C-alpha cells in the first residue's frame, strides 16, 4: 500500500510542477494550468485517503 501512496504523491508533485510551468509558459498541449492543479489536488487527496483508511495500527479498537 505504501508504494501506491508514494506513486500518487509523486504524480501529484509532477502535476503541480506542470501546473506551475503551464501558468508561466501558456497551455501545454491545449491543457490549462487549472487542469494540472486540479489533478495534483485530487491525487494528493487520494493518497491521504488511502493512508487514513489502510495504515492504522492493529488492535486500537477503532471502527469507522
Secondary structure by P-SEA (a helix, b strand, c coil): caaaaaaaaaaaaaaaaaaaaaaaccccccccaaaaaaaaaaaaaaaaaaaacccccccccccc
